[in-house]
């Protein structure tokens, strides 16, 4: 059951337009770009976080401008990840022998 009252036609046969409450009208232009407000959680890597923050630039652009931002961010993320893979790790120290230990030789002369 509906609480609304059915509109009755005027004597000319027209149904009046329903009134829209002022607070129901959006405070911004629906056709204008609007932020998506997608949360971005920091990763702890400054290069990666800078690229993710760059995504906010798309919030103020029309849809056709998003591609340029997304491609730029993708390129930056790829470069940052490639740099992580390219960093050499410090060389492992060579195995050390305790100076007081001498190799043991078996009956056939092999060292243990």
N, C-alpha and C positions, 0 to 999 in steps of 0.2 A: 504494500500500500504506500502511496506517495503522499508526502506532506504538501506538495506543490498544488497550487490552484490552477486549473486549466484556464488558458487564455480564452477570452470570449471575443469573437470578431466585433469590430466596430460596425456601425450601421452601413458603412460603405463596403463591408466584407473583408477588411484588412485586420490582421492580427498584429497588435502592437509588439514592437521589439522589447524583449525583457531588458530591464536596467541592469548594467554591470556595476557592481560595487567598486568604488574607487580603489580600495585596497586589493582588488583582484587584478588590476592592471599592472603588468610588470614595470619595474622601475628602470629598465634598460631596453634598448632596441633589440628585439629578438633576432634581427638579421645581422647584427654586428657580431664580430668575433667575441667569444666569451671564454675565460679560462676554464679548463677542465678540472682544475683543482685535484689533480692526481698526486697523491703524496709521493715524495721522493726520499727514500731512506739513504742516508750517507753510507758509502761503502768503506770509507777509511782511506781510500786511495785518492789523492788530490786530483790526478789526471782524469780518472773515471768520474769522480763527483762533479768536476767542472763540465764534463760533457753532458751528464744527466741534468745539471742545472740549465744547460743551454736549451733543453727541451721546452722550458718555460717560454722561450721566445716565440714558439708556435702559438701560444695562447692568445697573442695579440694580432695574429695574422689571419687573413681569410684562408679558407681551405686550400686554395691553389698555392699559397705560400708555404704550406707545411712541408712539401716535398723537399725544398731546398734545406730547411732546418734539419729534417730527418736524415737526409743524405750527409750533411755536414757532421751531425752527431755520430752517425754510423762510421764515417771515415775516422773521426777522432777516437772513437772507442776501439776500432780495429788497430789504429796506430798505437794506442796506449797498451793494448793487450799484446801486440807484437813486441813492443819495447820490454814488457815484462818477461816474455819468453827469451829475448835476446840477451838479457843481462847474465853475464857469466857468474857462476857460483864460485866462491873461493876454492882453490884446489885443496884436495884432501891431503893432510900431512902424510908423509911416507911412513910405513910401518917402522917402528923402532924396536931395537933389540936391547934388552937390558945388558949393560956393559960387563956385568959379572957372569953372565951365562955363556957357557961355551957349548957349541953343538955337540950332541951325543953321537957317537958312531956305533953302528951295529957290527955284528961279526963279519958281515960281508963288506964293510967299509962305507955303507950308506949313512948319510947324516939324518938324524931324527929331528 
